[in-house]
Amino acid sequence: MALIDQVADQCGLFISDLKAQDNYSVIAEILTQIDSDSFPVTDWNHFITYLFEKDVAFTSSSQARQTCLEQLNQK
């Protein structure tokens, strides 16, 4: 299962609903429970690109996860 699918499933949301800023706190909570190394960096990049609609190219899963959490908590 891809990261985006797992997060949507654990949040009880459709993938398309992940983009709604009202869901960011729930998404952040789920991400804190996911080990960054549980998914390849390509999954993290895809997830962040989809969620925030901007291209990213992280080379480390941990950096991608940390940046994603920071962006989720800024909104």
One Martini backbone bead per residue (centre of mass of N, CA, C, O) as a GRO file, in nm:
protein
   75
    1MET     BB    1   0.097   0.036   0.023
    2ALA     BB    2   0.067   0.353  -0.010
    3LEU     BB    3   0.092   0.634   0.163
    4ILE     BB    4  -0.166   0.777   0.063
    5ASP     BB    5  -0.351   0.535   0.131
    6GLN     BB    6  -0.290   0.507   0.433
    7VAL     BB    7  -0.371   0.788   0.524
    8ALA     BB    8  -0.659   0.786   0.423
    9ASP     BB    9  -0.746   0.536   0.582
   10GLN     BB   10  -0.669   0.641   0.875
   11CYS     BB   11  -0.860   0.905   0.833
   12GLY     BB   12  -1.126   0.839   0.665
   13LEU     BB   13  -1.049   0.916   0.360
   14PHE     BB   14  -1.028   1.048   0.073
   15ILE     BB   15  -0.782   1.145  -0.122
   16SER     BB   16  -0.919   1.419  -0.210
   17ASP     BB   17  -0.947   1.515   0.107
   18LEU     BB   18  -0.647   1.579   0.187
   19LYS     BB   19  -0.637   1.888   0.078
   20ALA     BB   20  -0.792   1.976   0.312
   21GLN     BB   21  -0.714   2.186   0.570
   22ASP     BB   22  -0.907   2.053   0.786
   23ASN     BB   23  -0.712   1.774   0.771
   24TYR     BB   24  -0.416   1.835   0.868
   25SER     BB   25  -0.416   1.744   1.168
   26VAL     BB   26  -0.478   1.446   1.111
   27ILE     BB   27  -0.241   1.391   0.926
   28ALA     BB   28  -0.017   1.465   1.125
   29GLU     BB   29  -0.087   1.250   1.333
   30ILE     BB   30  -0.035   1.009   1.149
   31LEU     BB   31   0.264   1.078   1.068
   32THR     BB   32   0.381   1.045   1.362
   33GLN     BB   33   0.321   0.715   1.336
   34ILE     BB   34   0.520   0.717   1.092
   35ASP     BB   35   0.780   0.577   0.958
   36SER     BB   36   0.979   0.700   0.720
   37ASP     BB   37   1.105   0.403   0.637
   38SER     BB   38   0.827   0.264   0.540
   39PHE     BB   39   0.891   0.457   0.295
   40PRO     BB   40   0.974   0.571   0.015
   41VAL     BB   41   1.069   0.869  -0.114
   42THR     BB   42   0.868   0.859  -0.351
   43ASP     BB   43   0.614   0.858  -0.174
   44TRP     BB   44   0.665   1.124  -0.032
   45ASN     BB   45   0.678   1.299  -0.284
   46HIS     BB   46   0.395   1.233  -0.386
   47PHE     BB   47   0.237   1.326  -0.139
   48ILE     BB   48   0.336   1.623  -0.133
   49THR     BB   49   0.258   1.699  -0.419
   50TYR     BB   50  -0.043   1.646  -0.382
   51LEU     BB   51  -0.111   1.813  -0.125
   52PHE     BB   52   0.056   2.100  -0.228
   53GLU     BB   53   0.106   2.140  -0.536
   54LYS     BB   54   0.429   2.058  -0.537
   55ASP     BB   55   0.736   2.003  -0.635
   56VAL     BB   56   0.945   1.733  -0.524
   57ALA     BB   57   1.306   1.609  -0.427
   58PHE     BB   58   1.374   1.408  -0.218
   59THR     BB   59   1.640   1.188  -0.062
   60SER     BB   60   1.475   1.168   0.216
   61SER     BB   61   1.233   1.051   0.419
   62SER     BB   62   1.280   1.220   0.676
   63GLN     BB   63   1.277   1.499   0.539
   64ALA     BB   64   1.000   1.476   0.412
   65ARG     BB   65   0.838   1.434   0.670
   66GLN     BB   66   0.924   1.690   0.819
   67THR     BB   67   0.825   1.893   0.606
   68CYS     BB   68   0.534   1.805   0.604
   69LEU     BB   69   0.473   1.867   0.900
   70GLU     BB   70   0.541   2.167   0.887
   71GLN     BB   71   0.326   2.239   0.672
   72LEU     BB   72   0.077   2.136   0.826
   73ASN     BB   73   0.132   2.330   1.086
   74GLN     BB   74   0.101   2.613   0.921
   75LYS     BB   75  -0.218   2.596   0.838
   0.00000   0.00000   0.00000
